[in-house]
Amino acid sequence: MGFASMSGSLKAYAGGCRMSYDQLTLQHPKVPTQPWWPLDDLRLPRWVRTLHSRTVVRRMRADLRRCLEVAKQGFDDSYNDWFFVGERKKWTGLNLMHSGRGGWQEQWCKAGGCAEWTCHRLRTSGWRDLDFGLWPQLCDDVLGVPSNTPAPPMYVNVYALAPGAHIIPHLGNDARLTIHLALEVPPQNLSRIRVADRVVNYTGPGQLLVFDDAYEHEVWNDANTTRYVLGVTIWHPALLSQLPAGNRRPAITKNTLMSTA
């Protein structure tokens, strides 16, 4: 199911938000799209394909538990596009990084912060794939569109989906991919996500899903417990692979990353 076959309900929804339908997504014909990405797809960055290792999942779940103890006030919807949600406050998140709101959120990511290990892992392994500053180069050198074209926001969030919640159908941007790493999942496959025409159940901690959020998608939690996933958006691998080598940002050090807000 591609852009042309998206439901008319989204057009009505966009009108209700006083947005044009085209503003809900940027469609770039040079970017090959598919709704779901298998984890053995070698186009995915290696660090993404190894996110569901036991050690990574264990450490990130420990961060989640700490944050739920000390940062409950951080789980709100002020950093989410909550107007996509059927009922406000049902879908909340702890924002760790937001390209449009100051980058990494140091109250959670600093030394001693409740999500210190998670942030450090993503900062050091995924810095290029999360580099919002590449957008003008991607526009000029890869997409062939004006560099002032609105950039899709990049996120790192711990998403909490409350019992009974339903995130209504919506779509994002085909310049990026979305990663969900399950941290705490209700039993009996009672939480699920649909992307295009395929529905996938959240089955347990460590489950790793990669999808293109330019396709219509929605999420349910029919359980009586909250579902928590680490959600990360990265540049579409096809964009970075086409970026001229001479224009790629040189590698930066761990010390630089840790001192960057």
C-alpha positions as CSV (number, residue, x, y, z in Angstrom):
1,M,0.0,0.0,0.0
2,G,1.7,3.2,-1.2
3,F,1.0,6.9,-1.0
4,A,-1.5,6.9,-3.8
5,S,-3.7,4.3,-2.0
6,M,-3.8,5.9,1.4
7,S,-7.3,6.1,2.8
8,G,-9.5,9.1,2.3
9,S,-9.9,9.3,6.0
10,L,-6.4,10.7,6.3
11,K,-7.3,13.5,4.0
12,A,-10.3,14.4,6.1
13,Y,-8.1,14.1,9.2
14,A,-5.6,16.5,7.7
15,G,-8.3,19.0,6.9
16,G,-9.5,18.8,10.5
17,C,-6.0,19.7,11.6
18,R,-5.9,22.6,9.1
19,M,-3.0,21.0,7.3
20,S,-2.8,20.0,3.7
21,Y,-2.5,16.3,3.1
22,D,0.9,16.8,1.4
23,Q,2.2,18.3,4.6
24,L,1.8,15.1,6.5
25,T,4.6,13.5,4.5
26,L,7.4,14.4,2.1
27,Q,7.5,12.0,-0.7
28,H,10.9,11.7,-2.4
29,P,10.8,9.5,-5.6
30,K,14.6,8.8,-5.3
31,V,14.1,7.0,-2.0
32,P,13.1,3.3,-2.5
33,T,10.4,2.4,0.0
34,Q,9.0,-0.7,1.6
35,P,6.8,-0.9,4.7
36,W,8.8,-3.4,6.8
37,W,12.6,-3.9,6.9
38,P,13.9,-7.4,7.8
39,L,16.7,-7.3,10.3
40,D,19.1,-9.2,8.1
41,D,18.9,-6.4,5.4
42,L,22.5,-5.4,5.1
43,R,21.4,-1.8,4.1
44,L,20.5,-1.3,7.8
45,P,23.4,0.1,9.9
46,R,25.1,-2.7,11.9
47,W,24.4,-1.0,15.2
48,V,20.7,-1.1,14.4
49,R,20.8,-4.9,13.6
50,T,22.5,-5.6,16.9
51,L,20.2,-3.5,19.1
52,H,18.3,-6.5,20.3
53,S,21.3,-8.3,21.8
54,R,20.8,-9.5,25.3
55,T,23.3,-7.0,26.9
56,V,21.8,-4.0,25.1
57,V,18.2,-5.0,26.0
58,R,19.1,-5.7,29.6
59,R,20.8,-2.3,30.0
60,M,18.1,-0.4,28.3
61,R,15.4,-2.1,30.4
62,A,17.4,-1.2,33.5
63,D,17.4,2.5,32.3
64,L,13.6,2.3,31.8
65,R,13.1,1.1,35.3
66,R,15.2,3.9,36.7
67,C,13.4,6.5,34.7
68,L,10.0,5.2,35.8
69,E,11.2,5.7,39.4
70,V,12.9,9.1,39.2
71,A,11.5,10.7,36.1
72,K,7.8,10.0,36.0
73,Q,7.1,13.6,35.2
74,G,9.1,13.2,32.1
75,F,6.6,10.8,30.6
76,D,4.2,13.2,29.0
77,D,2.9,14.0,25.5
78,S,4.5,17.4,25.1
79,Y,7.2,16.0,22.8
80,N,4.9,13.8,20.7
81,D,2.6,14.5,17.8
82,W,-0.2,13.7,20.2
83,F,-2.9,14.9,17.8
84,F,-2.5,11.6,16.1
85,V,-3.7,9.8,19.2
86,G,-7.4,8.9,19.7
87,E,-7.3,10.0,23.3
88,R,-4.7,12.3,24.7
89,K,-2.5,11.0,27.6
90,K,-2.8,7.5,26.3
91,W,0.4,7.7,24.3
92,T,3.2,9.3,26.2
93,G,7.0,9.3,26.0
94,L,10.2,10.1,27.7
95,N,12.0,12.3,25.2
96,L,15.7,11.5,25.0
97,M,16.5,13.3,21.7
98,H,14.4,15.5,19.4
99,S,16.0,17.3,16.5
100,G,13.6,20.2,16.6
101,R,13.7,20.7,20.4
102,G,17.4,21.1,21.3
103,G,18.8,17.7,20.5
104,W,19.7,15.4,23.4
105,Q,17.9,16.0,26.6
106,E,20.6,16.2,29.2
107,Q,18.3,15.9,32.2
108,W,17.9,12.2,31.3
109,C,21.1,11.6,29.3
110,K,23.8,13.3,31.4
111,A,26.2,11.3,33.6
112,G,24.0,10.0,36.4
113,G,20.8,10.5,34.4
114,C,18.3,7.7,34.4
115,A,18.8,6.9,30.7
116,E,22.6,7.6,30.6
117,W,23.6,4.2,29.2
118,T,20.9,4.2,26.5
119,C,21.7,7.7,25.3
120,H,25.5,7.0,25.3
121,R,25.0,3.8,23.3
122,L,23.0,5.7,20.6
123,R,25.2,8.7,20.6
124,T,28.3,6.8,20.0
125,S,27.1,4.1,17.6
126,G,24.3,5.9,15.7
127,W,25.6,9.5,15.6
128,R,25.7,9.7,11.8
129,D,22.3,8.0,11.2
130,L,20.8,10.5,13.8
131,D,22.7,13.6,12.5
132,F,19.9,16.1,11.8
133,G,22.5,18.5,10.5
134,L,22.9,16.4,7.3
135,W,19.6,17.5,6.0
136,P,20.8,20.4,3.7
137,Q,23.4,18.1,2.2
138,L,20.9,15.3,1.6
139,C,18.6,17.8,-0.1
140,D,21.2,19.3,-2.4
141,D,23.3,16.2,-3.2
142,V,20.8,13.3,-3.0
143,L,17.2,14.4,-3.3
144,G,17.7,17.3,-5.6
145,V,15.3,19.5,-3.7
146,P,15.9,23.0,-2.1
147,S,17.9,22.8,1.1
148,N,15.2,24.8,2.9
149,T,12.7,22.0,2.4
150,P,11.2,21.2,5.8
151,A,13.2,18.4,7.4
152,P,11.6,15.5,9.1
153,P,12.2,15.5,12.8
154,M,14.4,12.8,14.3
155,Y,13.5,11.2,17.6
156,V,14.8,9.0,20.4
157,N,11.9,8.3,22.8
158,V,10.8,5.7,25.3
159,Y,7.2,5.4,24.2
160,A,4.5,4.3,26.8
161,L,1.3,3.1,25.3
162,A,-1.4,2.9,28.1
163,P,-3.9,0.1,28.6
164,G,-6.7,0.3,26.1
165,A,-4.9,2.9,23.9
166,H,-5.2,3.1,20.1
167,I,-3.0,5.3,18.1
168,I,-5.2,6.1,15.1
169,P,-3.8,5.7,11.5
170,H,-1.2,8.3,10.6
171,L,2.0,8.5,8.5
172,G,5.4,10.1,8.6
173,N,8.2,10.7,6.2
174,D,10.0,8.5,3.7
175,A,13.4,10.2,4.3
176,R,13.7,8.2,7.5
177,L,13.1,4.8,9.1
178,T,11.5,4.1,12.5
179,I,12.9,1.5,14.9
180,H,11.0,0.0,17.8
181,L,12.9,-2.0,20.4
182,A,10.4,-3.6,22.8
183,L,11.3,-3.1,26.5
184,E,8.2,-4.0,28.4
185,V,5.4,-5.8,26.5
186,P,2.0,-7.0,27.7
187,P,1.6,-10.8,27.6
188,Q,-0.5,-12.8,25.2
189,N,0.2,-10.6,22.2
190,L,-2.3,-8.0,23.3
191,S,-0.3,-5.1,21.8
192,R,0.3,-4.8,18.1
193,I,1.2,-2.4,15.3
194,R,0.0,-2.2,11.7
195,V,2.2,-0.8,9.0
196,A,0.6,-0.8,5.5
197,D,-1.4,-4.0,5.3
198,R,0.6,-6.1,7.8
199,V,-0.1,-6.4,11.5
200,V,2.7,-7.5,13.9
201,N,2.2,-8.3,17.6
202,Y,4.6,-7.1,20.2
203,T,5.8,-10.4,21.6
204,G,8.3,-9.7,24.3
205,P,11.3,-7.7,25.5
206,G,14.1,-7.5,22.9
207,Q,11.8,-7.7,19.9
208,L,13.2,-5.4,17.2
209,L,11.0,-3.9,14.5
210,V,12.1,-1.6,11.7
211,F,9.6,0.1,9.4
212,D,9.1,3.0,7.0
213,D,6.7,5.4,8.7
214,A,5.8,7.0,5.4
215,Y,3.3,4.2,5.2
216,E,0.1,4.4,7.1
217,H,0.4,2.8,10.5
218,E,-1.5,2.5,13.8
219,V,-0.9,0.9,17.1
220,W,-3.1,-0.8,19.8
221,N,-2.7,-2.0,23.3
222,D,-5.6,-4.2,24.4
223,A,-4.0,-5.3,27.6
224,N,-4.4,-3.9,31.2
225,T,-0.6,-3.1,31.4
226,T,1.4,-0.5,29.7
227,R,3.6,-1.3,26.7
228,Y,7.1,0.4,26.6
229,V,9.3,0.6,23.5
230,L,12.4,2.5,22.6
231,G,11.6,4.4,19.5
232,V,14.4,5.7,17.3
233,T,14.2,7.4,13.9
234,I,17.2,7.4,11.6
235,W,17.9,8.7,8.1
236,H,16.8,6.3,5.4
237,P,19.9,4.2,4.5
238,A,19.4,4.9,0.8
239,L,20.0,8.6,1.5
240,L,23.2,8.2,3.4
241,S,24.6,5.7,0.8
242,Q,24.1,8.2,-2.0
243,L,25.7,11.1,-0.1
244,P,29.0,12.1,-1.9
245,A,31.9,10.9,0.2
246,G,33.6,14.3,0.1
247,N,30.5,15.9,1.8
248,R,30.2,13.4,4.6
249,R,30.9,14.7,8.1
250,P,34.2,13.3,9.5
251,A,33.9,11.0,12.5
252,I,33.7,12.7,15.8
253,T,35.0,11.5,19.1
254,K,33.3,10.1,22.1
255,N,34.3,13.1,24.2
256,T,32.8,15.4,21.6
257,L,29.5,13.5,21.6
258,M,29.3,13.5,25.4
259,S,29.8,17.3,25.5
260,T,27.2,18.1,22.8
261,A,23.7,19.0,24.0
